[in-house]
Amino acid sequence: MKDILQELEDRRHEARLGGGQRRIDAQHGRGKLTARERIELLLDDDSFEEFDMFVAHRCTDFGMDEQRPYGDGVITGWGTINGRMVYVFSQDFTVFGGSLSETHAQKICKIMDMAVQNGAPVIGLNDSGGARIQEGVASLAGYAEVFQRNIMASGVVPQISVIMGPCAGGAVYSPAMTDFIFMVKDTSYMFVTGPDVVKTVTNEVVSAEELGGASTHTRKSSVADAAFENDVEALAEVRRLIDLLPLNNRDKAPIRPFFDDPGRIEPSLDTLIPSNANTPYDMKELIEKVADEGSFYEIQAEFAKNIITGFIRLEGRTIGVVANQPMVLAGCLDIDSARKAGRFVRFCDAFEIPILTFVDVPGFLPGTGQEHGGVIKHGAKLLYAYGEATVPKVTVITRKAYGGAYVVMASKHLRGDFNYAWPTAEIAVMGAKGATEIIHRADLGDPEKIAQHTASYEERFANPFVTAERGFIDEVIQPRSTRKRVCRAFASLRNKKLSNPWKKHDNIPL
């Protein structure tokens, strides 16, 4: 019996070494943690339960039968984050460069199936050289099996990908279908075709970092939601994000203790809006002053900065927040901001996370670049996302809400539950100057008359009261009481029940 137990321990020790000490040292030399070290940091102490530790590949071509390390390049299992269950897979770059084989894929598929069946999030720690070439089409089939599970799990359990090394070719499509993608600066990259192929086909000379590094994907492509300095910081942020999310689409997000008075009055908000309507202000100040103290978790902070998306807590409960940012492009909506916010709204709706919207939007960004790029369809994505959402929706208009952009930003007409406005709100078809030049075109040659008409238009329409008269605004509130009013609104909506007509699925304008 002792011999058998010793053999078990010996085999476990061998499995834990992955590709061997030399390759572990090389991994550390690149500033990267090993696959097991990452799991230890991500999960609560001693909570990890591993599956398939002794699985080995079955390939016999190209001398592969002589190298059959345990685990086959990926560590899978489940554990807890702050006591809540998650499933995790961590690719091991020390074993065949973390390349995906048939059995490697089967291990990932097993825990994804279990995650859906048991209603728990899936976290993938990606560090892989791609498909294992020696296995040919079997490795491609493995990727396809993983992709299918990403699709089936979408909207059922949260899926988070952390890119902690290379992720190239077909491997990129699994993270692309997950809900959130985090990257590590300088050590991770994602691209469909690498720098060498790009040079051969298009003659462009580009580095891996420029082509698909963390900076590229957080600022230009929007593929990634955030980038962090190192593995430790990235894993800490995943823990923080998971703590804001429900375990599945039938669960509620966790309620955490809070020490911030829901009725807190914030007098500084009374002076947040500048007296000059064209002067910007920082919308993040409003978000942070309304939220439970220190709870704001921004998503895609580096991309489309004219709109802000993220999570806050109100009375210890998770709320998704979308807000125009007047500091960038005057808060205009454009292609990128509509895509960014539309996807975020759909995630919140899929997982029953209420949505708070702060509005200061002068309209859609004009120009041939936007029109030729399809701003009509992209803008419709955000409109569609808000319109189909059945979760509690509370909207606060702080200043400008002009034209179609007013409608798009969670207006009463898109089934907004509580729609508030500050006294500084200007809700109209367009700004006073543009409206006056259309209505009083005959007086364009007389600047004095135009000025009078503009002042008259502003007095009549550049306020929230015309909209309130129609019932499109539920209440004009004092800025200082915004937190109190928003907290009470969401509290009253906790038992909201709303369903859309039966359909196989919708046809959102992609």
C-alpha positions in Angstrom: 0.0 0.0 0.0 2.8 2.4 0.9 4.4 1.8 -2.5 1.2 2.7 -4.3 0.8 5.9 -2.2 4.4 6.8 -2.9 3.9 6.2 -6.6 0.9 8.6 -6.5 2.9 11.3 -4.9 5.8 10.8 -7.4 3.4 11.1 -10.3 1.8 14.2 -8.8 5.2 15.8 -8.3 6.1 15.0 -11.9 2.8 16.6 -13.1 3.3 19.7 -11.0 6.7 20.3 -12.7 5.1 20.5 -16.1 7.8 20.9 -18.7 10.6 20.7 -16.1 12.6 23.1 -13.9 14.6 24.5 -16.8 11.5 25.7 -18.6 9.9 27.0 -15.4 13.1 29.1 -14.8 12.8 30.4 -18.4 9.1 31.3 -17.8 10.2 33.3 -14.7 13.0 34.8 -16.7 10.4 36.4 -19.1 8.7 38.0 -16.1 5.8 35.5 -16.2 4.4 33.2 -13.5 3.9 29.5 -14.2 0.4 28.1 -14.9 0.1 26.7 -11.3 1.4 29.9 -9.7 -1.3 31.9 -11.5 -4.1 29.6 -10.3 -2.8 29.9 -6.7 -2.9 33.7 -6.9 -6.3 33.8 -8.6 -8.2 31.4 -6.2 -8.7 31.4 -2.5 -6.0 29.6 -0.5 -6.3 25.8 -0.7 -9.5 26.0 -2.7 -8.3 24.5 -6.0 -9.6 21.1 -7.0 -7.8 19.8 -10.1 -9.2 17.6 -12.8 -7.3 15.4 -15.3 -3.8 15.9 -13.7 -2.5 12.7 -15.4 -4.0 13.2 -18.9 -1.4 12.8 -21.7 -1.6 13.3 -25.4 -2.2 10.4 -27.8 -0.1 11.6 -30.7 2.5 9.1 -32.1 3.7 11.0 -35.2 7.0 13.0 -35.4 8.4 11.1 -32.3 5.7 12.6 -30.0 5.2 9.2 -28.3 8.5 9.7 -26.6 7.3 12.9 -24.8 4.1 12.5 -23.0 4.1 14.9 -20.0 1.2 14.7 -17.6 -1.4 17.4 -17.9 -0.7 18.0 -21.6 -0.1 21.7 -21.3 -3.2 22.9 -19.4 -4.2 22.8 -15.8 -8.0 22.6 -15.2 -10.3 22.5 -12.3 -12.5 24.6 -9.9 -12.0 26.6 -6.8 -13.4 29.7 -5.1 -12.9 33.5 -5.2 -14.1 35.1 -2.0 -15.9 31.8 -1.3 -17.8 31.7 -4.6 -17.2 28.9 -7.0 -15.4 29.4 -10.4 -14.0 27.0 -13.0 -10.6 27.7 -14.3 -8.1 26.5 -17.0 -4.5 27.7 -17.1 -2.4 26.9 -20.1 1.2 25.8 -19.3 3.7 27.3 -21.6 6.4 25.0 -20.2 4.8 22.0 -21.9 5.0 22.2 -25.7 4.7 26.0 -25.5 1.1 25.6 -24.2 0.0 24.4 -27.6 -3.4 23.0 -27.9 -3.8 19.3 -28.7 -6.9 17.1 -28.9 -6.6 16.0 -25.2 -5.7 19.6 -24.1 -9.0 20.8 -25.7 -10.9 17.9 -24.1 -9.7 19.0 -20.7 -10.9 22.6 -21.3 -14.3 21.4 -22.7 -14.9 19.3 -19.7 -14.7 22.1 -17.2 -16.7 24.4 -19.5 -19.5 21.8 -19.6 -19.4 21.5 -15.9 -19.4 25.3 -15.5 -22.7 25.6 -17.5 -24.3 22.6 -15.7 -23.4 24.0 -12.3 -23.9 27.6 -13.0 -20.4 29.1 -12.3 -18.1 31.4 -14.2 -15.3 30.2 -16.4 -11.9 31.9 -16.2 -9.3 31.1 -18.9 -5.6 32.0 -18.4 -4.2 31.9 -21.9 -0.5 31.4 -22.6 -0.2 29.2 -25.7 1.8 29.0 -28.9 -1.4 27.9 -30.7 -2.5 24.7 -32.3 -0.1 21.7 -31.9 1.2 21.2 -35.4 2.1 17.6 -34.9 -1.5 16.7 -34.4 -2.8 18.4 -37.6 -6.5 18.7 -38.0 -7.2 17.0 -34.6 -5.9 20.2 -32.8 -8.1 22.4 -35.1 -11.1 20.2 -34.2 -10.2 20.8 -30.5 -10.3 24.5 -31.0 -13.7 24.2 -32.7 -15.1 22.2 -29.7 -13.9 24.9 -27.3 -15.5 27.6 -29.6 -18.8 25.8 -29.6 -18.8 25.8 -25.8 -18.0 29.5 -25.6 -21.1 30.1 -27.7 -23.3 27.9 -25.6 -22.0 29.4 -22.3 -22.5 33.0 -23.6 -25.2 34.7 -21.5 -25.4 31.7 -19.2 -22.3 32.0 -17.1 -19.7 34.9 -17.1 -16.6 34.1 -19.2 -13.4 35.9 -18.5 -10.1 35.5 -20.5 -6.8 36.7 -19.3 -4.1 36.8 -22.0 -0.8 36.1 -20.2 1.5 35.3 -23.1 1.0 34.6 -26.8 -2.4 34.0 -28.3 -2.3 33.7 -32.1 -4.2 32.3 -35.0 -7.4 30.4 -34.3 -6.6 30.6 -30.6 -7.8 34.2 -30.5 -11.4 33.4 -31.2 -12.2 31.7 -27.9 -11.2 34.8 -25.9 -13.0 37.0 -28.4 -16.3 35.3 -27.6 -15.9 35.7 -23.8 -17.4 38.6 -21.9 -14.1 40.2 -20.7 -10.5 40.1 -21.9 -7.6 41.3 -19.8 -4.0 41.4 -21.1 -0.6 41.8 -19.5 1.6 44.6 -20.8 4.8 43.6 -22.6 4.3 39.8 -22.2 1.0 39.2 -24.0 -0.2 39.6 -27.5 -3.2 38.5 -29.7 -3.4 38.4 -33.5 -4.9 36.2 -36.2 -1.7 36.4 -38.4 1.7 37.2 -37.0 4.3 39.8 -38.0 6.1 37.4 -40.4 2.9 36.5 -42.4 1.9 40.2 -42.5 5.3 41.1 -44.0 5.0 38.3 -46.6 1.5 39.2 -47.7 1.3 43.0 -47.3 4.9 44.0 -47.1 4.2 45.8 -43.8 7.0 45.6 -41.2 5.4 45.5 -37.7 6.4 44.1 -34.3 4.3 41.6 -32.3 3.7 44.4 -29.8 2.5 46.9 -32.4 0.4 44.3 -34.2 -1.3 42.8 -31.2 0.1 43.9 -27.9 -1.9 45.1 -24.9 -1.7 48.8 -25.9 -3.0 48.1 -29.4 -6.0 46.0 -28.2 -7.0 48.3 -25.3 -6.7 51.6 -27.2 -7.3 50.9 -30.9 -9.1 47.6 -31.6 -11.2 47.4 -28.4 -10.5 43.6 -28.4 -9.3 43.8 -24.8 -11.0 45.5 -21.8 -8.0 46.4 -19.8 -4.2 45.8 -19.6 -2.1 45.5 -16.4 1.5 45.8 -15.5 2.2 42.1 -14.6 0.5 38.7 -13.9 -0.1 39.5 -10.2 -2.0 42.7 -10.9 -4.0 41.1 -13.7 -5.1 38.2 -11.5 -6.0 40.6 -8.6 -8.2 42.6 -10.9 -10.0 39.4 -12.1 -10.8 38.6 -8.5 -12.2 42.1 -8.1 -14.3 41.8 -11.2 -15.7 38.3 -10.3 -16.8 39.8 -6.9 -19.1 42.2 -8.8 -20.8 39.6 -11.0 -23.5 36.9 -10.5 -22.4 33.3 -10.8 -24.8 32.7 -13.7 -27.8 34.2 -15.5 -30.3 32.9 -12.9 -28.4 34.2 -9.9 -28.0 37.7 -8.4 -24.8 39.5 -8.0 -23.4 39.3 -4.5 -24.5 41.9 -2.0 -21.5 43.2 0.0 -21.4 45.2 3.3 -21.4 48.9 2.7 -20.6 51.8 5.0 -21.8 54.7 2.8 -25.2 56.3 3.6 -27.6 55.8 0.7 -29.2 59.1 1.6 -25.8 61.0 1.4 -26.2 64.5 0.1 -23.3 65.7 -2.1 -23.5 69.6 -2.3 -20.5 69.7 -4.6 -22.6 68.3 -7.4 -24.7 71.5 -7.5 -21.7 73.2 -9.0 -20.4 70.4 -11.2 -22.0 71.8 -14.4 -20.1 74.9 -15.7 -22.0 78.0 -16.4 -20.8 78.0 -20.0 -22.7 75.2 -21.8 -19.6 74.5 -24.0 -17.2 74.0 -21.0 -16.4 70.3 -20.3 -16.4 68.7 -16.9 -15.4 65.2 -15.7 -18.3 62.8 -15.6 -16.2 60.3 -13.6 -16.5 62.8 -10.7 -20.3 62.3 -10.7 -20.1 58.5 -11.0 -17.7 58.3 -8.0 -19.8 60.7 -5.9 -23.0 58.7 -6.5 -21.5 55.2 -6.1 -20.7 53.5 -2.8 -17.3 54.8 -1.8 -14.5 53.3 -3.8 -16.6 50.9 -5.8 -16.2 52.2 -9.4 -14.7 49.5 -11.6 -14.2 50.9 -15.1 -14.4 48.6 -18.2 -12.5 49.6 -21.5 -11.1 52.8 -19.9 -8.6 53.3 -22.7 -11.0 52.9 -25.7 -13.7 55.3 -26.9 -13.2 57.6 -23.9 -16.2 59.7 -25.0 -18.3 57.1 -23.2 -17.7 55.5 -19.8 -18.7 52.0 -18.9 -18.1 50.1 -15.7 -19.6 48.7 -12.5 -20.4 50.5 -9.3 -22.1 49.4 -6.1 -25.2 51.1 -4.6 -26.2 49.9 -1.2 -23.7 47.1 -1.7 -25.4 45.9 -4.9 -23.8 45.8 -8.3 -25.0 48.3 -10.9 -23.8 48.7 -14.5 -23.1 52.4 -15.3 -22.9 54.0 -18.8 -22.1 57.7 -19.1 -21.2 60.2 -21.7 -17.9 61.9 -21.0 -17.9 65.7 -22.0 -14.1 65.8 -21.6 -13.7 63.8 -24.9 -15.3 64.8 -28.2 -17.8 66.9 -26.1 -19.5 63.5 -25.2 -20.7 62.9 -28.7 -21.7 59.3 -29.6 -19.7 57.8 -32.5 -19.1 54.3 -34.0 -16.6 53.2 -31.3 -18.6 54.5 -28.3 -21.8 53.0 -29.5 -20.2 49.5 -30.0 -18.5 49.8 -26.6 -21.6 50.8 -24.7 -23.9 48.5 -26.6 -21.9 45.4 -25.8 -21.7 46.4 -22.1 -25.5 47.0 -21.9 -26.2 43.6 -23.4 -23.8 42.0 -20.9 -25.6 43.7 -18.0 -29.0 42.7 -19.3 -27.9 39.0 -19.9 -26.9 38.7 -16.2 -29.7 40.8 -14.6 -27.4 43.7 -13.6 -29.4 47.0 -13.3 -28.2 49.8 -15.5 -27.6 53.5 -14.5 -27.1 56.0 -17.3 -25.7 59.5 -17.0 -26.5 61.6 -20.1 -24.7 64.6 -21.5 -24.7 64.1 -25.2 -24.9 66.8 -27.9 -25.6 64.2 -30.7 -23.7 61.8 -33.0 -20.3 62.8 -34.3 -20.7 64.2 -37.8 -18.4 63.6 -40.8 -17.8 61.4 -43.8 -15.5 59.1 -41.7 -18.4 58.2 -39.4 -21.1 57.9 -42.1 -18.9 55.8 -44.4 -17.9 53.7 -41.4 -21.5 52.8 -40.8 -22.4 55.0 -37.8 -26.1 54.4 -38.6 -25.8 50.7 -38.0 -23.3 51.0 -35.1 -25.4 53.6 -33.4 -28.4 51.3 -33.8 -26.5 48.7 -31.7 -26.7 50.9 -28.6 -30.3 51.8 -29.3 -31.2 48.2 -29.7 -29.3 47.1 -26.6 -31.1 49.6 -24.4 -34.5 48.9 -26.0 -34.3 45.1 -25.5 -32.9 45.3 -22.0 -35.5 44.2 -19.4 -33.4 44.9 -16.3 -34.1 48.0 -14.1 -33.0 51.1 -15.9 -32.4 54.5 -14.3 -31.3 57.5 -16.3 -30.1 61.0 -15.1 -29.7 63.8 -17.7 -27.2 66.3 -16.4 -26.9 68.7 -19.3 -27.3 68.2 -23.1 -29.6 65.5 -24.5 -30.1 66.5 -28.2 -31.7 64.7 -31.1 -31.5 61.0 -31.7 -28.7 60.7 -29.1 -31.3 61.7 -26.4 -33.5 58.8 -27.5 -30.6 56.3 -27.7 -29.3 57.0 -24.2 -31.9 55.0 -22.2 -34.7 57.4 -22.7 -38.2 56.9 -21.3 -39.3 55.8 -24.8 -36.9 52.8 -24.6 -38.6 51.5 -21.5 -36.6 53.5 -19.0 -38.0 53.0 -15.5 -36.9 56.2 -13.8 -35.8 59.1 -15.9 -34.5 62.0 -14.0 -33.0 65.4 -15.1 -31.0 68.0 -13.4 -32.3 71.6 -13.7 -29.3 72.2 -16.0 -30.6 69.7 -18.5 -31.2 70.8 -22.1 -33.5 68.4 -23.9 -34.2 69.3 -27.5 -34.0 68.3 -31.1 -30.7 70.2 -31.4 -28.7 73.1 -29.9 -30.3 76.6 -29.8 -27.9 78.1 -32.4 -28.6 75.3 -35.0 -32.3 75.3 -34.4 -32.6 79.1 -34.7 -30.7 79.2 -38.0 -33.2 76.7 -39.4 -36.4 78.1 -38.0 -35.4 81.8 -38.7 -33.5 81.3 -41.9 -34.9 84.5 -43.3 -33.2 86.5 -40.5 -29.7 85.0 -41.1 -28.4 88.4 -42.4 -29.3 90.2 -39.1 -27.1 89.0 -36.3 -29.1 91.0 -33.7 -32.3 89.3 -34.6 -30.6 85.9 -34.7 -29.2 86.5 -31.2 -32.7 87.4 -29.9 -34.2 84.3 -31.5 -31.5 82.1 -30.0 -32.1 83.5 -26.5 -35.8 83.0 -26.9 -35.3 79.4 -28.1 -32.9 78.7 -25.1 -35.4 80.1 -22.7 -38.2 78.0 -24.1 -36.5 74.7 -24.9 -33.0 74.6 -23.2 -34.4 73.2 -20.0 -35.9 69.9 -18.7 -39.4 71.3 -18.1 -40.9 70.9 -21.6 -40.0 67.2 -21.5 -41.3 66.9 -17.9 -44.6 68.4 -19.0 -44.9 65.5 -21.5 -44.1 62.9 -18.8 -40.9 61.9 -20.5 -38.9 63.0 -17.5 -40.3 61.6 -14.2 -38.8 64.3 -12.0 -36.4 67.2 -12.1 -34.0 66.6 -9.2 -31.4 68.6 -7.3 -27.9 67.5 -8.3 -26.9 67.2 -4.6 -29.6 64.5 -4.0 -28.7 62.3 -7.0 -27.3 59.4 -4.9 -30.3 59.4 -2.7 -32.8 59.5 -5.6 -31.0 56.8 -7.6 -30.6 54.5 -4.6 -34.3 54.8 -3.9 -35.2 54.2 -7.5 -33.2 51.0 -7.8 -34.5 49.8 -4.4 -38.1 50.2 -5.7 -37.2 48.1 -8.8 -35.7 45.1 -7.1 -38.8 43.0 -7.9 -39.3 44.3 -11.5 -40.6 41.7 -13.9 -40.5 42.4 -17.7 -40.2 40.0 -20.6 -39.9 40.4 -24.3 -42.0 38.6 -26.9 -41.0 35.0 -27.6 -38.4 34.6 -30.3 -35.7 32.1 -31.3 -33.2 35.0 -31.0 -33.0 38.6 -32.0 -31.3 40.0 -35.1 -29.3 42.9 -33.6 -27.7 45.1 -36.4 -24.1 43.7 -36.2 
